[in-house]
Amino acid sequence: MHIRETRPDDLPALFALRAQTRENALGVEELAGYGITPESSAAAMQRDEIKGWLCEADGSIVGFASGDRASGEMLVLAMLPDYEGRGIGKALLDHVVGWLQSLGHARIWLVANPDPTVRAHGFYRHCGWTATGELIGGEEVMEYRGVQPRSAA
């Protein structure tokens, strides 16, 4: 497996992958409804507004993540179902968080489904994210606080 920064020419594959995720799959048309298109994403990358990383395995892109330079928002983390549970999502998340921290963001945040039965709910908490109690469009706002050490029992 190989992790590298995303490039504009990766965007068609990233948009196709986004539609194949186990939960919260969004196709090109749905993303366009939010104003997110391969063209708008390429322009944002070229203006250095967003930055991301992807993981290649078995000759294909199997996951990706990106963040927003100005806001400190973790924008997306998407994985193909067959590659879940291998540490790839955490590694991609760490790349984006590290980049946002290097920019000096005091607040690194994301929005996620608040349903505890959804995989992301436990995943983000395990990775050091904390729910703020704030909702945006029915999604909970979470902030990165780092993984807290486990207390000795």
MODELLER restraints for C-alpha pairs under 7 A, 6 or more apart:
rsr = mdl.restraints
at = mdl.atoms
rsr.add(forms.Gaussian(group=physical.xy_distance, feature=features.Distance(at['CA:1:A'], at['CA:55:A']), mean=6.59, stdev=0.5))
rsr.add(forms.Gaussian(group=physical.xy_distance, feature=features.Distance(at['CA:1:A'], at['CA:56:A']), mean=5.65, stdev=0.5))
rsr.add(forms.Gaussian(group=physical.xy_distance, feature=features.Distance(at['CA:1:A'], at['CA:57:A']), mean=4.67, stdev=0.5))
rsr.add(forms.Gaussian(group=physical.xy_distance, feature=features.Distance(at['CA:2:A'], at['CA:55:A']), mean=5.47, stdev=0.5))
rsr.add(forms.Gaussian(group=physical.xy_distance, feature=features.Distance(at['CA:2:A'], at['CA:56:A']), mean=5.19, stdev=0.5))
rsr.add(forms.Gaussian(group=physical.xy_distance, feature=features.Distance(at['CA:2:A'], at['CA:57:A']), mean=6.62, stdev=0.5))
rsr.add(forms.Gaussian(group=physical.xy_distance, feature=features.Distance(at['CA:3:A'], at['CA:53:A']), mean=6.60, stdev=0.5))
rsr.add(forms.Gaussian(group=physical.xy_distance, feature=features.Distance(at['CA:3:A'], at['CA:54:A']), mean=5.51, stdev=0.5))
rsr.add(forms.Gaussian(group=physical.xy_distance, feature=features.Distance(at['CA:3:A'], at['CA:55:A']), mean=4.38, stdev=0.5))
rsr.add(forms.Gaussian(group=physical.xy_distance, feature=features.Distance(at['CA:3:A'], at['CA:56:A']), mean=6.40, stdev=0.5))
rsr.add(forms.Gaussian(group=physical.xy_distance, feature=features.Distance(at['CA:4:A'], at['CA:53:A']), mean=5.42, stdev=0.5))
rsr.add(forms.Gaussian(group=physical.xy_distance, feature=features.Distance(at['CA:4:A'], at['CA:54:A']), mean=5.66, stdev=0.5))
rsr.add(forms.Gaussian(group=physical.xy_distance, feature=features.Distance(at['CA:4:A'], at['CA:55:A']), mean=6.65, stdev=0.5))
rsr.add(forms.Gaussian(group=physical.xy_distance, feature=features.Distance(at['CA:5:A'], at['CA:52:A']), mean=5.71, stdev=0.5))
rsr.add(forms.Gaussian(group=physical.xy_distance, feature=features.Distance(at['CA:5:A'], at['CA:53:A']), mean=4.15, stdev=0.5))
rsr.add(forms.Gaussian(group=physical.xy_distance, feature=features.Distance(at['CA:5:A'], at['CA:54:A']), mean=6.21, stdev=0.5))
rsr.add(forms.Gaussian(group=physical.xy_distance, feature=features.Distance(at['CA:6:A'], at['CA:52:A']), mean=5.35, stdev=0.5))
rsr.add(forms.Gaussian(group=physical.xy_distance, feature=features.Distance(at['CA:6:A'], at['CA:53:A']), mean=5.00, stdev=0.5))
rsr.add(forms.Gaussian(group=physical.xy_distance, feature=features.Distance(at['CA:6:A'], at['CA:54:A']), mean=5.92, stdev=0.5))
rsr.add(forms.Gaussian(group=physical.xy_distance, feature=features.Distance(at['CA:8:A'], at['CA:42:A']), mean=5.05, stdev=0.5))
rsr.add(forms.Gaussian(group=physical.xy_distance, feature=features.Distance(at['CA:8:A'], at['CA:45:A']), mean=6.98, stdev=0.5))
rsr.add(forms.Gaussian(group=physical.xy_distance, feature=features.Distance(at['CA:11:A'], at['CA:38:A']), mean=5.79, stdev=0.5))
rsr.add(forms.Gaussian(group=physical.xy_distance, feature=features.Distance(at['CA:12:A'], at['CA:38:A']), mean=6.65, stdev=0.5))
rsr.add(forms.Gaussian(group=physical.xy_distance, feature=features.Distance(at['CA:15:A'], at['CA:28:A']), mean=6.39, stdev=0.5))
rsr.add(forms.Gaussian(group=physical.xy_distance, feature=features.Distance(at['CA:17:A'], at['CA:80:A']), mean=6.75, stdev=0.5))
rsr.add(forms.Gaussian(group=physical.xy_distance, feature=features.Distance(at['CA:18:A'], at['CA:25:A']), mean=5.90, stdev=0.5))
rsr.add(forms.Gaussian(group=physical.xy_distance, feature=features.Distance(at['CA:18:A'], at['CA:26:A']), mean=5.96, stdev=0.5))
rsr.add(forms.Gaussian(group=physical.xy_distance, feature=features.Distance(at['CA:18:A'], at['CA:27:A']), mean=6.77, stdev=0.5))
rsr.add(forms.Gaussian(group=physical.xy_distance, feature=features.Distance(at['CA:18:A'], at['CA:78:A']), mean=6.07, stdev=0.5))
rsr.add(forms.Gaussian(group=physical.xy_distance, feature=features.Distance(at['CA:19:A'], at['CA:25:A']), mean=4.66, stdev=0.5))
rsr.add(forms.Gaussian(group=physical.xy_distance, feature=features.Distance(at['CA:19:A'], at['CA:26:A']), mean=4.73, stdev=0.5))
rsr.add(forms.Gaussian(group=physical.xy_distance, feature=features.Distance(at['CA:19:A'], at['CA:27:A']), mean=4.59, stdev=0.5))
rsr.add(forms.Gaussian(group=physical.xy_distance, feature=features.Distance(at['CA:20:A'], at['CA:80:A']), mean=6.37, stdev=0.5))
rsr.add(forms.Gaussian(group=physical.xy_distance, feature=features.Distance(at['CA:21:A'], at['CA:78:A']), mean=6.50, stdev=0.5))
rsr.add(forms.Gaussian(group=physical.xy_distance, feature=features.Distance(at['CA:21:A'], at['CA:79:A']), mean=5.93, stdev=0.5))
rsr.add(forms.Gaussian(group=physical.xy_distance, feature=features.Distance(at['CA:21:A'], at['CA:80:A']), mean=5.32, stdev=0.5))
rsr.add(forms.Gaussian(group=physical.xy_distance, feature=features.Distance(at['CA:21:A'], at['CA:81:A']), mean=6.04, stdev=0.5))
rsr.add(forms.Gaussian(group=physical.xy_distance, feature=features.Distance(at['CA:22:A'], at['CA:81:A']), mean=5.64, stdev=0.5))
rsr.add(forms.Gaussian(group=physical.xy_distance, feature=features.Distance(at['CA:31:A'], at['CA:37:A']), mean=6.59, stdev=0.5))
rsr.add(forms.Gaussian(group=physical.xy_distance, feature=features.Distance(at['CA:44:A'], at['CA:50:A']), mean=5.87, stdev=0.5))
rsr.add(forms.Gaussian(group=physical.xy_distance, feature=features.Distance(at['CA:45:A'], at['CA:51:A']), mean=6.31, stdev=0.5))
rsr.add(forms.Gaussian(group=physical.xy_distance, feature=features.Distance(at['CA:49:A'], at['CA:68:A']), mean=6.04, stdev=0.5))
rsr.add(forms.Gaussian(group=physical.xy_distance, feature=features.Distance(at['CA:49:A'], at['CA:69:A']), mean=5.28, stdev=0.5))
rsr.add(forms.Gaussian(group=physical.xy_distance, feature=features.Distance(at['CA:49:A'], at['CA:70:A']), mean=6.84, stdev=0.5))
rsr.add(forms.Gaussian(group=physical.xy_distance, feature=features.Distance(at['CA:50:A'], at['CA:66:A']), mean=6.76, stdev=0.5))
rsr.add(forms.Gaussian(group=physical.xy_distance, feature=features.Distance(at['CA:50:A'], at['CA:67:A']), mean=5.60, stdev=0.5))
rsr.add(forms.Gaussian(group=physical.xy_distance, feature=features.Distance(at['CA:50:A'], at['CA:68:A']), mean=4.62, stdev=0.5))
rsr.add(forms.Gaussian(group=physical.xy_distance, feature=features.Distance(at['CA:50:A'], at['CA:69:A']), mean=5.67, stdev=0.5))
rsr.add(forms.Gaussian(group=physical.xy_distance, feature=features.Distance(at['CA:51:A'], at['CA:66:A']), mean=5.46, stdev=0.5))
rsr.add(forms.Gaussian(group=physical.xy_distance, feature=features.Distance(at['CA:51:A'], at['CA:67:A']), mean=5.70, stdev=0.5))
rsr.add(forms.Gaussian(group=physical.xy_distance, feature=features.Distance(at['CA:51:A'], at['CA:68:A']), mean=6.82, stdev=0.5))
rsr.add(forms.Gaussian(group=physical.xy_distance, feature=features.Distance(at['CA:52:A'], at['CA:65:A']), mean=5.42, stdev=0.5))
rsr.add(forms.Gaussian(group=physical.xy_distance, feature=features.Distance(at['CA:52:A'], at['CA:66:A']), mean=3.81, stdev=0.5))
rsr.add(forms.Gaussian(group=physical.xy_distance, feature=features.Distance(at['CA:52:A'], at['CA:67:A']), mean=6.31, stdev=0.5))
rsr.add(forms.Gaussian(group=physical.xy_distance, feature=features.Distance(at['CA:52:A'], at['CA:96:A']), mean=6.64, stdev=0.5))
rsr.add(forms.Gaussian(group=physical.xy_distance, feature=features.Distance(at['CA:53:A'], at['CA:64:A']), mean=5.63, stdev=0.5))
rsr.add(forms.Gaussian(group=physical.xy_distance, feature=features.Distance(at['CA:53:A'], at['CA:65:A']), mean=5.57, stdev=0.5))
rsr.add(forms.Gaussian(group=physical.xy_distance, feature=features.Distance(at['CA:53:A'], at['CA:66:A']), mean=6.40, stdev=0.5))
rsr.add(forms.Gaussian(group=physical.xy_distance, feature=features.Distance(at['CA:53:A'], at['CA:92:A']), mean=6.32, stdev=0.5))
rsr.add(forms.Gaussian(group=physical.xy_distance, feature=features.Distance(at['CA:54:A'], at['CA:61:A']), mean=6.79, stdev=0.5))
rsr.add(forms.Gaussian(group=physical.xy_distance, feature=features.Distance(at['CA:54:A'], at['CA:63:A']), mean=5.63, stdev=0.5))
rsr.add(forms.Gaussian(group=physical.xy_distance, feature=features.Distance(at['CA:54:A'], at['CA:64:A']), mean=4.05, stdev=0.5))
rsr.add(forms.Gaussian(group=physical.xy_distance, feature=features.Distance(at['CA:54:A'], at['CA:65:A']), mean=6.47, stdev=0.5))
rsr.add(forms.Gaussian(group=physical.xy_distance, feature=features.Distance(at['CA:54:A'], at['CA:92:A']), mean=6.94, stdev=0.5))
rsr.add(forms.Gaussian(group=physical.xy_distance, feature=features.Distance(at['CA:55:A'], at['CA:61:A']), mean=5.72, stdev=0.5))
rsr.add(forms.Gaussian(group=physical.xy_distance, feature=features.Distance(at['CA:55:A'], at['CA:62:A']), mean=5.77, stdev=0.5))
rsr.add(forms.Gaussian(group=physical.xy_distance, feature=features.Distance(at['CA:55:A'], at['CA:63:A']), mean=5.31, stdev=0.5))
rsr.add(forms.Gaussian(group=physical.xy_distance, feature=features.Distance(at['CA:55:A'], at['CA:64:A']), mean=6.22, stdev=0.5))
rsr.add(forms.Gaussian(group=physical.xy_distance, feature=features.Distance(at['CA:56:A'], at['CA:62:A']), mean=5.76, stdev=0.5))
rsr.add(forms.Gaussian(group=physical.xy_distance, feature=features.Distance(at['CA:62:A'], at['CA:79:A']), mean=5.91, stdev=0.5))
rsr.add(forms.Gaussian(group=physical.xy_distance, feature=features.Distance(at['CA:62:A'], at['CA:80:A']), mean=5.43, stdev=0.5))
rsr.add(forms.Gaussian(group=physical.xy_distance, feature=features.Distance(at['CA:62:A'], at['CA:83:A']), mean=6.73, stdev=0.5))
rsr.add(forms.Gaussian(group=physical.xy_distance, feature=features.Distance(at['CA:63:A'], at['CA:78:A']), mean=5.40, stdev=0.5))
rsr.add(forms.Gaussian(group=physical.xy_distance, feature=features.Distance(at['CA:63:A'], at['CA:79:A']), mean=4.15, stdev=0.5))
rsr.add(forms.Gaussian(group=physical.xy_distance, feature=features.Distance(at['CA:63:A'], at['CA:80:A']), mean=6.19, stdev=0.5))
rsr.add(forms.Gaussian(group=physical.xy_distance, feature=features.Distance(at['CA:64:A'], at['CA:77:A']), mean=5.79, stdev=0.5))
rsr.add(forms.Gaussian(group=physical.xy_distance, feature=features.Distance(at['CA:64:A'], at['CA:78:A']), mean=5.50, stdev=0.5))
rsr.add(forms.Gaussian(group=physical.xy_distance, feature=features.Distance(at['CA:64:A'], at['CA:79:A']), mean=6.68, stdev=0.5))
rsr.add(forms.Gaussian(group=physical.xy_distance, feature=features.Distance(at['CA:64:A'], at['CA:92:A']), mean=6.56, stdev=0.5))
rsr.add(forms.Gaussian(group=physical.xy_distance, feature=features.Distance(at['CA:65:A'], at['CA:76:A']), mean=5.22, stdev=0.5))
rsr.add(forms.Gaussian(group=physical.xy_distance, feature=features.Distance(at['CA:65:A'], at['CA:77:A']), mean=4.25, stdev=0.5))
rsr.add(forms.Gaussian(group=physical.xy_distance, feature=features.Distance(at['CA:65:A'], at['CA:78:A']), mean=6.43, stdev=0.5))
rsr.add(forms.Gaussian(group=physical.xy_distance, feature=features.Distance(at['CA:65:A'], at['CA:92:A']), mean=5.83, stdev=0.5))
rsr.add(forms.Gaussian(group=physical.xy_distance, feature=features.Distance(at['CA:65:A'], at['CA:93:A']), mean=6.46, stdev=0.5))
rsr.add(forms.Gaussian(group=physical.xy_distance, feature=features.Distance(at['CA:65:A'], at['CA:96:A']), mean=6.94, stdev=0.5))
rsr.add(forms.Gaussian(group=physical.xy_distance, feature=features.Distance(at['CA:66:A'], at['CA:74:A']), mean=6.23, stdev=0.5))
rsr.add(forms.Gaussian(group=physical.xy_distance, feature=features.Distance(at['CA:66:A'], at['CA:75:A']), mean=5.55, stdev=0.5))
rsr.add(forms.Gaussian(group=physical.xy_distance, feature=features.Distance(at['CA:66:A'], at['CA:76:A']), mean=5.59, stdev=0.5))
rsr.add(forms.Gaussian(group=physical.xy_distance, feature=features.Distance(at['CA:66:A'], at['CA:77:A']), mean=6.91, stdev=0.5))
rsr.add(forms.Gaussian(group=physical.xy_distance, feature=features.Distance(at['CA:66:A'], at['CA:96:A']), mean=6.08, stdev=0.5))
rsr.add(forms.Gaussian(group=physical.xy_distance, feature=features.Distance(at['CA:67:A'], at['CA:73:A']), mean=5.60, stdev=0.5))
rsr.add(forms.Gaussian(group=physical.xy_distance, feature=features.Distance(at['CA:67:A'], at['CA:74:A']), mean=4.37, stdev=0.5))
rsr.add(forms.Gaussian(group=physical.xy_distance, feature=features.Distance(at['CA:67:A'], at['CA:75:A']), mean=4.92, stdev=0.5))
rsr.add(forms.Gaussian(group=physical.xy_distance, feature=features.Distance(at['CA:67:A'], at['CA:96:A']), mean=5.98, stdev=0.5))
rsr.add(forms.Gaussian(group=physical.xy_distance, feature=features.Distance(at['CA:68:A'], at['CA:74:A']), mean=6.53, stdev=0.5))
rsr.add(forms.Gaussian(group=physical.xy_distance, feature=features.Distance(at['CA:68:A'], at['CA:75:A']), mean=6.59, stdev=0.5))
rsr.add(forms.Gaussian(group=physical.xy_distance, feature=features.Distance(at['CA:69:A'], at['CA:100:A']), mean=6.83, stdev=0.5))
rsr.add(forms.Gaussian(group=physical.xy_distance, feature=features.Distance(at['CA:72:A'], at['CA:100:A']), mean=5.95, stdev=0.5))
rsr.add(forms.Gaussian(group=physical.xy_distance, feature=features.Distance(at['CA:72:A'], at['CA:105:A']), mean=5.98, stdev=0.5))
rsr.add(forms.Gaussian(group=physical.xy_distance, feature=features.Distance(at['CA:72:A'], at['CA:107:A']), mean=6.42, stdev=0.5))
rsr.add(forms.Gaussian(group=physical.xy_distance, feature=features.Distance(at['CA:72:A'], at['CA:108:A']), mean=4.86, stdev=0.5))
rsr.add(forms.Gaussian(group=physical.xy_distance, feature=features.Distance(at['CA:72:A'], at['CA:109:A']), mean=6.40, stdev=0.5))
rsr.add(forms.Gaussian(group=physical.xy_distance, feature=features.Distance(at['CA:73:A'], at['CA:108:A']), mean=5.73, stdev=0.5))
rsr.add(forms.Gaussian(group=physical.xy_distance, feature=features.Distance(at['CA:73:A'], at['CA:109:A']), mean=4.86, stdev=0.5))
rsr.add(forms.Gaussian(group=physical.xy_distance, feature=features.Distance(at['CA:73:A'], at['CA:110:A']), mean=5.43, stdev=0.5))
rsr.add(forms.Gaussian(group=physical.xy_distance, feature=features.Distance(at['CA:74:A'], at['CA:109:A']), mean=5.91, stdev=0.5))
rsr.add(forms.Gaussian(group=physical.xy_distance, feature=features.Distance(at['CA:74:A'], at['CA:110:A']), mean=5.02, stdev=0.5))
rsr.add(forms.Gaussian(group=physical.xy_distance, feature=features.Distance(at['CA:75:A'], at['CA:110:A']), mean=6.59, stdev=0.5))
rsr.add(forms.Gaussian(group=physical.xy_distance, feature=features.Distance(at['CA:79:A'], at['CA:89:A']), mean=6.91, stdev=0.5))
rsr.add(forms.Gaussian(group=physical.xy_distance, feature=features.Distance(at['CA:107:A'], at['CA:143:A']), mean=6.76, stdev=0.5))
rsr.add(forms.Gaussian(group=physical.xy_distance, feature=features.Distance(at['CA:108:A'], at['CA:143:A']), mean=5.64, stdev=0.5))
rsr.add(forms.Gaussian(group=physical.xy_distance, feature=features.Distance(at['CA:108:A'], at['CA:144:A']), mean=5.54, stdev=0.5))
rsr.add(forms.Gaussian(group=physical.xy_distance, feature=features.Distance(at['CA:109:A'], at['CA:141:A']), mean=6.85, stdev=0.5))
rsr.add(forms.Gaussian(group=physical.xy_distance, feature=features.Distance(at['CA:109:A'], at['CA:142:A']), mean=5.46, stdev=0.5))
rsr.add(forms.Gaussian(group=physical.xy_distance, feature=features.Distance(at['CA:109:A'], at['CA:143:A']), mean=4.29, stdev=0.5))
rsr.add(forms.Gaussian(group=physical.xy_distance, feature=features.Distance(at['CA:109:A'], at['CA:144:A']), mean=6.07, stdev=0.5))
rsr.add(forms.Gaussian(group=physical.xy_distance, feature=features.Distance(at['CA:110:A'], at['CA:141:A']), mean=5.74, stdev=0.5))
rsr.add(forms.Gaussian(group=physical.xy_distance, feature=features.Distance(at['CA:110:A'], at['CA:142:A']), mean=5.38, stdev=0.5))
rsr.add(forms.Gaussian(group=physical.xy_distance, feature=features.Distance(at['CA:110:A'], at['CA:143:A']), mean=6.60, stdev=0.5))
rsr.add(forms.Gaussian(group=physical.xy_distance, feature=features.Distance(at['CA:111:A'], at['CA:139:A']), mean=5.67, stdev=0.5))
rsr.add(forms.Gaussian(group=physical.xy_distance, feature=features.Distance(at['CA:111:A'], at['CA:140:A']), mean=5.35, stdev=0.5))
rsr.add(forms.Gaussian(group=physical.xy_distance, feature=features.Distance(at['CA:111:A'], at['CA:141:A']), mean=4.51, stdev=0.5))
rsr.add(forms.Gaussian(group=physical.xy_distance, feature=features.Distance(at['CA:111:A'], at['CA:142:A']), mean=6.05, stdev=0.5))
rsr.add(forms.Gaussian(group=physical.xy_distance, feature=features.Distance(at['CA:112:A'], at['CA:139:A']), mean=5.25, stdev=0.5))
rsr.add(forms.Gaussian(group=physical.xy_distance, feature=features.Distance(at['CA:112:A'], at['CA:140:A']), mean=5.38, stdev=0.5))
rsr.add(forms.Gaussian(group=physical.xy_distance, feature=features.Distance(at['CA:112:A'], at['CA:141:A']), mean=6.63, stdev=0.5))
rsr.add(forms.Gaussian(group=physical.xy_distance, feature=features.Distance(at['CA:113:A'], at['CA:121:A']), mean=6.71, stdev=0.5))
rsr.add(forms.Gaussian(group=physical.xy_distance, feature=features.Distance(at['CA:113:A'], at['CA:139:A']), mean=5.03, stdev=0.5))
rsr.add(forms.Gaussian(group=physical.xy_distance, feature=features.Distance(at['CA:113:A'], at['CA:140:A']), mean=6.18, stdev=0.5))
rsr.add(forms.Gaussian(group=physical.xy_distance, feature=features.Distance(at['CA:114:A'], at['CA:121:A']), mean=6.40, stdev=0.5))
rsr.add(forms.Gaussian(group=physical.xy_distance, feature=features.Distance(at['CA:114:A'], at['CA:139:A']), mean=6.10, stdev=0.5))
rsr.add(forms.Gaussian(group=physical.xy_distance, feature=features.Distance(at['CA:114:A'], at['CA:140:A']), mean=5.52, stdev=0.5))
rsr.add(forms.Gaussian(group=physical.xy_distance, feature=features.Distance(at['CA:115:A'], at['CA:121:A']), mean=6.65, stdev=0.5))
rsr.add(forms.Gaussian(group=physical.xy_distance, feature=features.Distance(at['CA:127:A'], at['CA:147:A']), mean=5.85, stdev=0.5))
rsr.add(forms.Gaussian(group=physical.xy_distance, feature=features.Distance(at['CA:128:A'], at['CA:144:A']), mean=5.93, stdev=0.5))
rsr.add(forms.Gaussian(group=physical.xy_distance, feature=features.Distance(at['CA:128:A'], at['CA:145:A']), mean=5.57, stdev=0.5))
rsr.add(forms.Gaussian(group=physical.xy_distance, feature=features.Distance(at['CA:128:A'], at['CA:146:A']), mean=4.29, stdev=0.5))
rsr.add(forms.Gaussian(group=physical.xy_distance, feature=features.Distance(at['CA:128:A'], at['CA:147:A']), mean=3.95, stdev=0.5))
rsr.add(forms.Gaussian(group=physical.xy_distance, feature=features.Distance(at['CA:128:A'], at['CA:148:A']), mean=6.73, stdev=0.5))
rsr.add(forms.Gaussian(group=physical.xy_distance, feature=features.Distance(at['CA:129:A'], at['CA:142:A']), mean=5.96, stdev=0.5))
rsr.add(forms.Gaussian(group=physical.xy_distance, feature=features.Distance(at['CA:129:A'], at['CA:143:A']), mean=5.34, stdev=0.5))
rsr.add(forms.Gaussian(group=physical.xy_distance, feature=features.Distance(at['CA:129:A'], at['CA:144:A']), mean=4.35, stdev=0.5))
rsr.add(forms.Gaussian(group=physical.xy_distance, feature=features.Distance(at['CA:129:A'], at['CA:145:A']), mean=5.69, stdev=0.5))
rsr.add(forms.Gaussian(group=physical.xy_distance, feature=features.Distance(at['CA:129:A'], at['CA:146:A']), mean=6.69, stdev=0.5))
rsr.add(forms.Gaussian(group=physical.xy_distance, feature=features.Distance(at['CA:130:A'], at['CA:142:A']), mean=5.18, stdev=0.5))
rsr.add(forms.Gaussian(group=physical.xy_distance, feature=features.Distance(at['CA:130:A'], at['CA:143:A']), mean=5.35, stdev=0.5))
rsr.add(forms.Gaussian(group=physical.xy_distance, feature=features.Distance(at['CA:130:A'], at['CA:144:A']), mean=6.40, stdev=0.5))
rsr.add(forms.Gaussian(group=physical.xy_distance, feature=features.Distance(at['CA:130:A'], at['CA:145:A']), mean=6.71, stdev=0.5))
rsr.add(forms.Gaussian(group=physical.xy_distance, feature=features.Distance(at['CA:131:A'], at['CA:140:A']), mean=6.65, stdev=0.5))
rsr.add(forms.Gaussian(group=physical.xy_distance, feature=features.Distance(at['CA:131:A'], at['CA:141:A']), mean=5.93, stdev=0.5))
rsr.add(forms.Gaussian(group=physical.xy_distance, feature=features.Distance(at['CA:131:A'], at['CA:142:A']), mean=4.25, stdev=0.5))
rsr.add(forms.Gaussian(group=physical.xy_distance, feature=features.Distance(at['CA:131:A'], at['CA:143:A']), mean=6.51, stdev=0.5))
rsr.add(forms.Gaussian(group=physical.xy_distance, feature=features.Distance(at['CA:132:A'], at['CA:141:A']), mean=5.82, stdev=0.5))
rsr.add(forms.Gaussian(group=physical.xy_distance, feature=features.Distance(at['CA:132:A'], at['CA:142:A']), mean=5.55, stdev=0.5))
rsr.add(forms.Gaussian(group=physical.xy_distance, feature=features.Distance(at['CA:132:A'], at['CA:143:A']), mean=6.84, stdev=0.5))
rsr.add(forms.Gaussian(group=physical.xy_distance, feature=features.Distance(at['CA:133:A'], at['CA:140:A']), mean=6.82, stdev=0.5))
rsr.add(forms.Gaussian(group=physical.xy_distance, feature=features.Distance(at['CA:133:A'], at['CA:141:A']), mean=6.92, stdev=0.5))
rsr.add(forms.Gaussian(group=physical.xy_distance, feature=features.Distance(at['CA:134:A'], at['CA:140:A']), mean=5.96, stdev=0.5))
rsr.add(forms.Gaussian(group=physical.xy_distance, feature=features.Distance(at['CA:134:A'], at['CA:141:A']), mean=5.46, stdev=0.5))
rsr.add(forms.Gaussian(group=physical.xy_distance, feature=features.Distance(at['CA:135:A'], at['CA:141:A']), mean=5.75, stdev=0.5))
